[in-house]
Amino acid sequence: MAHQKHQSCIDACYACAQACDHCAVSCLQEQDVKMMARCIALDIDCAAACRLAAGYMSRGSEGIKQACAFCAQICRLCAEECAKHKMDHCQACSDACRRCAEECERMAA
């Protein structure tokens, strides 16, 4: 099955999407939500990119390398933004984004 050889990356993508969803919702609870706007937007975009890449890998689609390259780029942006914030949810999201970017970069190579 196509997804079995990509399972590690699929798992990283779904873990990242979950961390991004949690981070976005948690950022909305912060006192200065406006300060968190870029973080929230990147969380949403990153979660969508991760789910897209995971879907491509699960189906064994032709565009796996391109989807994973795109996902890695968005994950890197999100990781950088989240790392700027001291909240635990942002730090956890940044870590998940870095792991996912590394996995996706390997898939895209």
N, C-alpha and C positions, 0 to 999 in steps of 0.2 A: 504494500500500500504506500502511496506517495507520502502521506503525512508522517510515517514512521521514521524515515530518514531525516526529517526536518523537526522532529519532536522537541529537541532541546530549544530550538529557536521559537517554535510555536509556544512552548511553555513560557519562555521569556517575554514574548509579545503579550500574552494574556496577563501575566503577572504585572507587566508594565502598565497595561491598560487599566487594570484594577487599581494600581497605585495612583495613576493619574486621575481616575474618577474620584478616589478618596481625597486626593490632594485638592482638586477643584472644589469639592463640596466643603472641605475644611477651610479653604481659603475664603469661601463665602461667609464663614462664621467669624472671621477675623475682624477686629475693630476698624481697621482702615482697609476696607474692601477695595477702594480705588487703587491703593498702592499694590494690590495683588492682581490687578486686571490682566497684566501680561502673563503672569503665572497661570491664571485660570484659563486664559485663551490657549496657551500652549499645552496645558493639561488636556483640554478638550481635543485639540488637533492631534496631539500625540496618541491619545487613546484610540482615536479613529484610525490613524495610520497603523498602529499596532494591530488592530482588528482586521484591517485590510490585508496586511502582510500575512497574518496568521491564516486568513481565509485562502489566500493564494497558495500558501504552502500546503494547507490541508487538502486542497483540490489538485495539487500538482500542476498548477497553471503555468503557462509559458512565461509569464512575466514575473516569476519569483524573484529573480535577481534585481529587477528594476523596483519592484515593490519593497524589497528588503533594503535597497540602497536609499530609497525615499524615507522609509521608516527610520533608518539609522540617522539620517540628517535631522529629522524632526525630534527624535529622541535626544540627540546631542544638544539641540537648542533648548529643549525642555529641561534637560539635566542642568545646563548652565544657569538657566533662570531660577530653577528651584534651589540650587546650591547657594544663591544669594540670600535666601531667607532662612532664618534660624529655627523655624518651627519644625517639630519632629516630622510632621506629615510631608513637608517640603523636602527635608533631608532624605526621608525614605523614598520619596518619589524620584529624587535625583539619582539615588543609588540604583533603583529599578530601571530607570531610563538608560543609565550607563551600561548596565548588564545587557539590556535589550539591544542597544546600539552595537555592542561588541558582537553579539550573536548574529545580528542582521548584517553587519559588515562582513563576517565570515561567509554568510550565505550569498552575499552580493559579489564576492571575489571570484 
